[in-house]
Every structure is written in C-alpha cells, then in structure tokens.
Amino acid sequence: MPPRTKKAAAPTAPSTMKELKDTLWKAADKLRGSMDASQYKDVILGLVFLKYVSDSFEQRREEIKAELLADGWDEAKVGGQLDDVDEYTGNNVFWVAPTARWPYLAQHAKGLPAQDGQPHKNIGQLVDEAMDLLVGANPSLKGAVPRIYNRDNVDQRRLGELIDLFNSARFTGEGASKARDLLGEVYEYFLEKFARAEGKRGGEFFTPPSVVRTLVEVLEPTHGRVYDPACGSGGMFVQAEKFLEAHNKDLTAISIYGQELNERTWRLARMNLAIHGLNGQLGAVWGDTFAIDLHADVEMDYVMSNPPFNIKAWARKEDDPRWRFGVPPATNANYAWIQHIISKLAPGGTAGVVMANGSMSSNSNGEGDIRAQLVEADLVSCMVALPTQLFRSTGIPVCVWFLAKDKSKGKGGTVDRSGEILFIDARGLGHMVDRAERALSDGDIATIASTFHAWRGTKSATDVGLTYEDVAGFCKTVALADIKASDYALTPGRYVGATEAEDDGEPIEEKIERLTKDLFAQFDESARLEADVRRQLGRVDV
C-alpha cells in the first residue's frame, strides 16, 4: 500500500526542552565513573538516537491507526496494516523491528531470562541486537550507530538504570520533522557537553556553534556541493541546513561531502546527519584526507572546515599535485589544509577555514613563500581575527581564512574585488559564557557577515541597502601591492589601525597631569593599606 499524506497529530511532548536536556544529562551521569567521557559519549548518543527512532516509530504507528479508523477501517483489520514498512519510510520515519523498540528494551532493562532453550541475555546484548536490526531495516544507517553495549567496560547494571531513566524522555511532537528537530537540538547539546568533559580531545569532533555560524553566514551556502575535509561530528553540515531553513531555501539544494580520520568521530558524523535527515557522502570508511582524498574527482562550491591546527606528523608527499603554491613543511600541516581546500574549489567556489593565528604571518620552513603565492594568485578574499577563548579545547588564538576562486564582479557579488583583501579584526567581539569560554552573539556574527557582504556587494547586502566603508580598528580593504609591501603578512591588526578615540574636550596635557595625580594618589593609598595590614598582623599571636 503506498504511503499517504500524514495528518497533523496533537502535541505529545510532556516536557520543556530544558527539562528534556536535564533528564538526559542526569541519565548520562549514570555511566560517569565507570568509563571516561570519550567512551560514554558513544554509549549515550547511541541510546539517545535509539530512543528517538523508537518514539518516532510509535508516534507514526498511532497516526496510521487513527487515519485508518477515520477512513472507516474495521479495528480488527487495522493491526496488519500497522506493519506496512512504506507507511513509515514514506514519511521519513525509520522502520523499527519489535525487539528493537524502546518499550521492549525497557521491559528487559535487567536482561532477558533464559527461555525455550535460549541462554540469558543481558541488556547490552539486547541493545546491540536492536542496533543490528535497525541497520538491517534502514541501510542508510550503516556505519552510523554504535554496537558497543555488550563490552566488558560497559557496566550492565548502570546501563539498565540508564534505560529506565530514559523512559521519561519523549522525542515526539507535531510530526516527524518536529521530533527530528528536537533530537537534533539534544544531540548538539550533548556533543557540546561531552566536548567540554573531554577537554582538549573534545575539539577533535566539536567546533563551537558561534564559529560554525560565522563561516556559514559569510559563505551563504544555498546550492551545490558543500565539503569539509576534516568534518568531525558534522557540525558544518548541520549549520548549513539551518541556514537554508532560516532563509526559506530548498533543503535539498545542497549536496554534502566530507571526510574524517577518526573512526569514532566519523560514526558520530554519520549519526548526526541521519538525525537531521541529511544525506551525506562521508565515504564508505573513515580516512586520512592527506593520504587518500575520498572525493578526489569532485569539485566543491563551498568548503567550510576547522581542521586540526599545527599538525606535525601528517601524510606528506612532496610530489602531491595539491601543493601548487609550495610544499608544506613536515613540521606543520596548516598550509597543507589550505592548499587541499583550494584544490577542491569549483571555478566559482568559496571557502572558510579556521586556522591558528600563526598561519597569517609565519615565515618558517617556506610558509611565508606559500602565503605570498596564495596572495599573488588572488585567492584570499577576507581574513578575520577572532577573539580569544572561543575554543575550550585550546588556548591558541584563531582566525578564519575566507578564500575565493574568483572575486570579480558577478562571481558572488556586484563589486569587483579582484586585487584586494578585506581585513576584519573581530578580537573585541564576543562575551564570556563562563570563566573558560567565550562565544560570539547573534549580533557579533551579523556584524562580521554584513561587513563582508557589504564589501562584496552580495544580494543579501544590496537587498537591505548595505554599503561598505572602512572602520578604523575593525575593518579595512587593502590592495595586494600594500600587502606585498608588508611582506605578505595577513594579520588584520596590521592593517585596520586603531579605533578612533572619542574627543572628550579635555586638552591632552591636562589629561596626562590629572591621570598622573590620580595614579600617585592610588600608590599612596596602596602603601597606607599595606602598612595597616602589616600592623594588624603584628598583633596576631602565632
């Protein structure tokens, strides 16, 4: 029977997003202590996904039953129709076999007793079998879901308690897309929490959302192929989808391509794409982009990436055709990433790459010569210096290289910017999320993106009447000849100048005299307080 158009269902989600997140994180704490964050991350996220799949399936099952009864079906005949796979897959809902459904697992959270000659099965075995059944019925999930629940390092008692706690969370709402959005938000929340728990290693799979959004808002990926050669858990792709949705664009207008070296992170990305309903080409296996380019013959319209910084041990081959502008040094892969990304760009392609600040000015091991070649080839469109502490996993200051194969008029903008580079110093933006981490606000991201779009004269800028002007201390457009005169350094602070101080009307000589008196007065007060503290301490009996 062909799938019918799904009718709207009443909302059934019993809790707020905050309550759902709190419940799930409390559940995750059940495994804390029995394994480290890098291990229980995979366990938890797999269960979150399985719970969502099962909830969506059960919701769709109830919808089918209600639709059939409303169409006049006899209730006795409805049961058989509830197992029509097309009724689920045709509505973007994964088919879930009976023993893979959450109620079955919850019923046997302490294990399945031996019966009919079959031995006892613990809950880990049942979950692994559920994952196998899920992949068997839904081939798109192959390589995405973990099969790790019956391993020795998974405490089966705690796993059962975890499943019990998950019962109170419901991934349901007004239709499959709403439930998918709910799961997507929870999944991203968990990725961020686990990245913080793992510290430095967390940066391998997670890029802060505000940094990802900056790349997406500047590049505006609305069509064609979107690529990330070090895709982590797939955050760039998810944010590209959100951009399309926010601008009422066709979600199927982009094709996703990625590659990831780490097996566990590659599986996270596969699951993340499945959660968001995205079909991505991430390769049949994980792999090193430098050793084997899994998409060697594919040109990309947009590249967005946050590759690992300053890698020393990398798969370097001096005769690699990607090194058109110079062979990167064995001691640092930064310029290998940049040149690889340039090699992937289609004729009108653009890219945004997060890099360590050192990449903007380093002259060691031939890096300065490579940078000079990139500038002379007019491939650098915009350089953005970002504020510190955006990455909890590293204290290295970072920047974004925006690259373009063609900066002329009509290639993404109405202003010909050939022979020029835009420099943006955004180090003064952002706010502290906590004592260790900073984030860019929506307004900060809009400031960076609108500055770039005004400079290029893109449609998003011209539609609202934006025009570009240099702003002292923040942005400046610079000719290649001036950059050459500065030894091809690409550090925005070198070019944008200082912020113009507001004239308060006080003559400079008088201001210096006043401030000097204030400073000496504070010195005197400090000396008085120090003497008083010493006097009080002298009275204390030791």
Summary of the structure (lengths in Angstrom):
residues: 542
radius of gyration: 28.1
end to end distance: 90.3
largest distance: 96.8
contacts: 1733
relative contact order: 0.08
helix: 46%
strand: 12%
